Amino acid sequence: MCPSQRQTTSSSNLAATLPTVRMIIDVSRAACILTTQNLTRILRSKEAAASVNIKTWPTIIDTDDLPRRRPPQIYKPPTAEMIAYLDFSVSTTGMLTGVKISHAAISALCRSIKLQCELYSSRQIAICLDPYCGLGFVLWCLASVYSGHQSILIPPFELESCVSLWLTTLSQYRIRDTFCSYSVMELCTKGLGTQTDLLKARGVNLSCVRSCVVIAEERPRLALSHSFSKLFKDVGLSSRAVSTAFGSRVNLAVCLQGTTGPDPCTVYVDMKSLRHDRVRLVERGAPQSLPLMESGKILPGVRVIIVNPETKGPLGDSHLGEVWVHSPHNSSGYYTIYGEEGLQADHFNTKLSFGDPQTLWARTGYLGFVKRTELLDASGDRHDALFVVGSLDETLELRGLRYHPIDIEISVSRAHRSIAESAVFTWTNLLVVVSELCGSEQDALDLVPLITNVVLEEHHLIVGVVVIVDPGVIPINSRGEKQRMHLRDSFLADQLDPIYVAYNM
């Protein structure tokens, strides 16, 4: 079955969304679509017919019209390793990938989340995430069934018409634990930045919130988390409430901040050393220092190791390497109709070249490091903190050094107040910067020297191409993550319709 669309479908984005839905159905060989009454009408509409052949949809089941009777018996899979569902999502590299999740894996994941977050039948949590894939789907549809707690579900697209809906819900029901995405957090920060006094006057009080966990597959966005905490401090939000989770395609939840663990810690690393895949901790405010926030507490039953992605050998604390994970809730593998599962089988079942050659590990595809802290967890053990730095596939190899796109993009965004968003990638050994202009088009030409200068000063890199585009051109998935490789493909296909392009070749 295909749970539903990957994104909110509306007339404005049907052309972009429906071909993806069609592809998921074809790849998964879905026999039916479970969806809502409103989306059923859209799937069968004339607007939809312009993008796909609506006559080829499999059986569409309206979940609003399902009988409320209990099933005569509870289904039990013949084996624990049988596939429970296929999890499809668009990665940050723009690839549509589906992974196989077994009954054993999803049961183990729900159990780990229950233990980490103390989710019992008397508990109530609020979830403001897209429910279509990854940990969002698990929290929306499975975790509460397993643990018996009550979940208040807030679709993120509802915030477009009422930005304060999520926060007022937290206040009204006195929610202690909530889950959201960075896109939700950013929407609240921008949309309610001048309305905290109004929220306070309406009686909104967030002092009840003990943990606000951001679900992400990327480096924690420290600046956004701090801005959110600082802004809503006036309505009672604790500065210690916001934390982050980390998961990937091979394991949906490696880290998730719990209720009994120590607060997430922040360290400062030397950026020059990081470019050589070395981790050197420095003092706050040191030149070329980069603040990194811990990606939540490692879940029960999960083992993490940092590995050299080329040699597959384990690395020490002072090295940056690929995050490998051993866990009962690892995914079973990629799913495709093209017979290519074996090509990337080592992502899910691989071994170290030395040290512990027996244990099977899954490769997350993310670079990071583990730091043993002086903090103690609830069991009295020393707390191992995982710091995620960036996606291995998206790193930029320039002048023999490794650069992470987010660091350059942060510098570019600071160059001028008219830059709404930016993304970087490489093209034939040239660094390409794409920036969205939120001001007058007359400012486009002025942005070019500002962008090239800030990248040269802060990263010692020469920008090969600067592309100035309209707001909304940089593709972002439902979790709020940039799809840089998809943007690169559009650039190479000359599909960006830029305001201005400057070549410095």
MONOR-V793351 format. One record per backbone hydrogen bond with DSSP energy under -0.5 kcal/mol. NH is the residue of the N-H (numbers start at 1). CO is the residue of the C=O. If there is no record, write none. Layout:
NH/CO + NH/CO
//
This chain:
2/32 + 3/1 + 10/8 + 13/10 + 14/10 + 17/13 + 18/14 + 20/17 + 21/17 + 22/18 + 23/19 + 24/20 + 25/21 + 26/22 + 27/23 + 28/24 + 29/25 + 30/25 + 33/59 + 34/2 + 35/33 + 35/61 + 40/36 + 41/37 + 42/38 + 43/39 + 44/40 + 45/42 + 49/45 + 50/46 + 50/47 + 51/48 + 52/48 + 54/52 + 56/53 + 57/54 + 59/31 + 61/33 + 61/59 + 62/60 + 63/35 + 63/61 + 65/62 + 66/63 + 82/79 + 84/101 + 85/101 + 87/99 + 88/86 + 89/97 + 91/89 + 91/95 + 94/91 + 97/89 + 97/95 + 99/87 + 100/333 + 101/85 + 102/100 + 103/82 + 104/80 + 106/102 + 107/103 + 108/104 + 109/105 + 110/106 + 111/107 + 112/108 + 113/109 + 114/110 + 115/111 + 116/112 + 117/113 + 118/114 + 119/114 + 120/118 + 123/120 + 125/150 + 126/177 + 127/152 + 128/179 + 136/133 + 137/133 + 138/134 + 139/135 + 140/136 + 141/137 + 142/137 + 142/138 + 143/138 + 146/142 + 147/143 + 148/144 + 150/123 + 152/125 + 153/151 + 154/127 + 154/152 + 155/153 + 158/155 + 159/156 + 160/157 + 161/158 + 162/158 + 165/162 + 168/164 + 169/165 + 170/166 + 171/167 + 172/168 + 173/169 + 174/171 + 175/170 + 176/124 + 177/124 + 178/211 + 179/126 + 180/213 + 181/128 + 182/479 + 183/479 + 185/181 + 186/182 + 187/183 + 188/184 + 189/185 + 190/186 + 191/187 + 192/188 + 195/192 + 199/195 + 200/196 + 201/197 + 202/198 + 203/200 + 204/199 + 206/235 + 209/206 + 210/176 + 211/176 + 212/241 + 213/178 + 213/211 + 214/212 + 214/243 + 215/180 + 215/213 + 216/214 + 222/220 + 225/221 + 226/222 + 227/223 + 228/224 + 229/225 + 230/226 + 231/227 + 232/228 + 233/230 + 234/231 + 235/232 + 236/233 + 237/232 + 241/238 + 243/212 + 245/214 + 246/255 + 247/216 + 248/251 + 254/246 + 255/246 + 256/297 + 259/116 + 260/116 + 267/292 + 269/290 + 270/280 + 271/269 + 271/288 + 274/270 + 275/271 + 276/273 + 277/274 + 278/273 + 279/318 + 280/278 + 281/279 + 282/268 + 286/283 + 289/286 + 290/269 + 292/267 + 294/265 + 295/386 + 296/294 + 299/254 + 302/299 + 303/326 + 305/324 + 307/322 + 308/313 + 309/307 + 312/308 + 315/306 + 319/316 + 320/277 + 321/368 + 322/307 + 323/366 + 324/305 + 324/322 + 325/362 + 326/303 + 330/327 + 331/250 + 332/100 + 333/100 + 335/98 + 343/340 + 344/340 + 344/341 + 345/342 + 347/344 + 348/345 + 349/345 + 350/361 + 352/356 + 353/312 + 356/354 + 361/350 + 362/325 + 363/347 + 364/323 + 364/362 + 367/390 + 368/321 + 369/387 + 371/385 + 373/371 + 373/383 + 377/381 + 380/377 + 383/375 + 384/382 + 385/371 + 385/383 + 386/296 + 387/369 + 388/386 + 389/367 + 390/367 + 392/365 + 393/365 + 394/391 + 395/391 + 395/392 + 396/403 + 397/395 + 398/396 + 398/401 + 401/398 + 402/275 + 403/396 + 403/401 + 405/403 + 407/404 + 408/404 + 409/405 + 410/406 + 411/407 + 412/408 + 413/409 + 414/410 + 415/412 + 419/416 + 420/418 + 420/436 + 421/436 + 423/434 + 425/432 + 427/430 + 430/427 + 431/462 + 432/425 + 432/430 + 433/465 + 434/423 + 434/432 + 435/433 + 435/467 + 436/421 + 437/469 + 438/418 + 438/436 + 443/440 + 444/441 + 447/443 + 447/444 + 448/444 + 448/445 + 449/445 + 450/446 + 451/447 + 452/448 + 453/449 + 454/450 + 455/451 + 456/452 + 457/453 + 458/454 + 459/455 + 460/456 + 461/455 + 463/461 + 464/431 + 465/431 + 466/502 + 467/433 + 468/466 + 468/500 + 469/435 + 469/467 + 471/437 + 473/470 + 477/481 + 480/477 + 483/475 + 484/482 + 485/92 + 487/483 + 488/484 + 489/485 + 490/486 + 491/487 + 492/488 + 493/489 + 494/491 + 495/490 + 499/468 + 500/468 + 502/466 + 504/464
//
